[in-house]
Amino acid sequence: MKTNIVILLVMAAYFAVADIAYGVWTYLEYGAVEPIGTAAIGLLVILSLFIAYYLNSGMKRTATLPEDRPDGNIEDESGEMGFFSPYSWWPLVIGATAAIAFASLAVGWWLFFIAAPFAIIAVVGFVFEYDRYAHAH
């Protein structure tokens, strides 16, 4: 995590310099500072610092990770990464309804009202997938 924190701090410094340069450039080019781009780049500075602070505070509360040790090996990080449903179709349905919902921004809002009920059904089905039928606990 130490390397990630350093990378994020370097990114924050770069974005701060880029924000100042962008503000000066737009002022010289157009006679006024462009507020949207300047604010967006400034928010990148805050975002990078926020994530670096979160990782730093989390690093203090947890044990040393294998990638932070000089003698750490690749196999030290092996093990279970999480639980994934091997035969679940619900992520596909959620992705399809999300695609239709986002396509409604270009096509028309009427398409969103068609996709929303299917998205609700897909999310409920995904959440309660292991509460029914053969996989019930």
Contacts in CASP RR format, 6 or more apart in sequence:
PFRMAT RR
TARGET T0000
AUTHOR 0000-0000-0000
METHOD contacts of the structure
MODEL  1
MKTNIVILLVMAAYFAVADIAYGVWTYLEYGAVEPIGTAAIGLLVILSLF
IAYYLNSGMKRTATLPEDRPDGNIEDESGEMGFFSPYSWWPLVIGATAAI
AFASLAVGWWLFFIAAPFAIIAVVGFVFEYDRYAHAH
1 55 0 8 1.000
1 56 0 8 1.000
1 58 0 8 1.000
1 59 0 8 1.000
1 65 0 8 1.000
1 67 0 8 1.000
1 68 0 8 1.000
2 59 0 8 1.000
2 68 0 8 1.000
3 67 0 8 1.000
3 68 0 8 1.000
4 52 0 8 1.000
4 55 0 8 1.000
5 52 0 8 1.000
5 55 0 8 1.000
5 56 0 8 1.000
5 59 0 8 1.000
8 48 0 8 1.000
8 49 0 8 1.000
8 51 0 8 1.000
8 52 0 8 1.000
8 55 0 8 1.000
9 48 0 8 1.000
9 49 0 8 1.000
9 52 0 8 1.000
11 44 0 8 1.000
11 48 0 8 1.000
12 45 0 8 1.000
12 48 0 8 1.000
12 49 0 8 1.000
12 52 0 8 1.000
15 41 0 8 1.000
15 42 0 8 1.000
15 44 0 8 1.000
15 45 0 8 1.000
15 48 0 8 1.000
16 42 0 8 1.000
16 45 0 8 1.000
18 41 0 8 1.000
19 38 0 8 1.000
19 41 0 8 1.000
19 42 0 8 1.000
19 44 0 8 1.000
19 45 0 8 1.000
22 34 0 8 1.000
22 37 0 8 1.000
22 38 0 8 1.000
22 41 0 8 1.000
23 33 0 8 1.000
23 34 0 8 1.000
23 38 0 8 1.000
26 32 0 8 1.000
26 33 0 8 1.000
26 34 0 8 1.000
26 38 0 8 1.000
27 33 0 8 1.000
59 68 0 8 1.000
65 77 0 8 1.000
66 72 0 8 1.000
66 73 0 8 1.000
66 76 0 8 1.000
66 77 0 8 1.000
67 77 0 8 1.000
85 129 0 8 1.000
85 130 0 8 1.000
88 126 0 8 1.000
88 129 0 8 1.000
90 122 0 8 1.000
90 125 0 8 1.000
90 126 0 8 1.000
90 129 0 8 1.000
91 126 0 8 1.000
93 118 0 8 1.000
93 121 0 8 1.000
93 122 0 8 1.000
93 126 0 8 1.000
94 119 0 8 1.000
94 122 0 8 1.000
94 123 0 8 1.000
94 126 0 8 1.000
95 122 0 8 1.000
97 115 0 8 1.000
97 118 0 8 1.000
97 119 0 8 1.000
97 122 0 8 1.000
98 115 0 8 1.000
98 119 0 8 1.000
100 111 0 8 1.000
100 114 0 8 1.000
100 115 0 8 1.000
100 118 0 8 1.000
101 111 0 8 1.000
101 112 0 8 1.000
101 115 0 8 1.000
101 116 0 8 1.000
101 119 0 8 1.000
103 111 0 8 1.000
104 110 0 8 1.000
104 111 0 8 1.000
104 112 0 8 1.000
104 115 0 8 1.000
129 135 0 8 1.000
130 136 0 8 1.000
130 137 0 8 1.000
131 137 0 8 1.000
END
